[in-house]
Amino acid sequence: MPSNEPKLWPKVVGEPIIPPYMRRAPGRPKKLRRKANDEPKTSGKPKRNQETVRCGTCKELGHNTRTCKGKTAADRSLPMGGNKVNIL
């Protein structure tokens, strides 16, 4: 049923109805928590102007351990006579 205009509404005695509190909409949360004013604003990310990445395996610059194409087991030199074990 449609309602009639506000002039014809009955007068209500009491406190006026207030809208509900604003709530945060559902969704993905922020990546970093909001810090207070007295906390430092630094993050855990490395700066972009720092030294390049150093590999943990071969200790060379420009790549990391996952992409290292340094020495592998196939590149190692074998002793004379191969890798046979002498059994006495």
N, C-alpha and C positions, 0 to 999 in steps of 0.2 A: 504494500500500500504506500503510495507517495505521501510524504509529510507536507503539512500546510506551512505557510510562511511563518517566520519567527514571531511576528506580532501576535499570532493566535496560539502560540505555545503557552502551556500553563506556567505560572510563576512558581519557582522552587525556592524554598527557604533552606538555607544551608550554605556551605562553602562551595565555590565554583569548582567544576571538574577541571583538573589540570592534565596536560598531555603526559604520556609516559616518559621516563628517562631515556635519553639517547644511549643506544648501545652500539658497540662496534659490530660492523657487518661481518658475517662469516667469510672466511677466506684464508689465504696463506699468510702466516705471521711475518713480521719484520725479520730481516736477516740478523741484525744486531740489536741488542736491547738498548733502550733509550737510557743514557747515562745522566746522572744528576749533574748540577752545575759545578760541584766541587770535584768531580772525577775527571781524570785526564781523557782527552778525546782521541787518543791513539788507538789504532786497531791492530790486530795480529797479522795483517797482510804485509808482505815485504813491499818496500817502496819500488817504484818502477825505474828509478834512476840508480839502483844499486848494481853491484858487480854481476856479471852474467853467471849462469848456473854452472856449478862445478860437479863433475861426475864423481860418485863415491867409489867406483870401481877402478877407473884408470886415472883419476885425478886431473883430467883435462877439462878445459872450459868449453862451454857451448852446448852441452847435452847432459842428460842425467843418466842414472843407472839403468832405467828401463829402456832407453834408446841407445845404450852403449854398444858400439860395434868394434870395441877394442879387441884385445887378445882373447881368443876362445880356446877350448881344449884342442881343437884341430890345429891351431897355430903353434902350439908348443913343440919344441924340438924333442925328438926321441933319442935316447942314448944308442950307441952302436950296438947292434944285435937286437934292436927292437925293445919292446917292453916285457920281455919274458922274465920270469922269476927263476933264479937259479936255485934248484933244490939239491941239497947235498945228501 
